[in-house]
């Protein structure tokens, strides 16, 4: 049974959960964006062009594979990161 829409107690009880979900979603989005930026920089492409490329990579695993390959391609040194 779903709670009534105007049940402020239920809404108040859900606030910490919703806040936690927001933090996780924001953190994950930030992580993915930073991975994209690293790929674009190592590939030496403009951000808009890089966005066209990384938008075609559906999940974080293949993006990480691309990032690792680019790091190796660029000498694999920490300075390249």
Residue pairs with C-beta under 8 A, 6 or more apart in sequence:
3 10
4 10
31 60
32 60
32 63
35 60
35 63
35 64
35 67
36 50
36 51
36 54
36 63
37 47
38 67
38 70
38 81
39 50
39 53
39 54
39 63
39 66
39 67
39 70
40 46
40 47
40 49
40 50
40 51
40 53
40 54
42 67
42 70
42 71
42 73
42 74
42 80
43 50
43 53
43 70
45 53
54 63
54 66
57 63
57 66
71 80
71 81
74 80
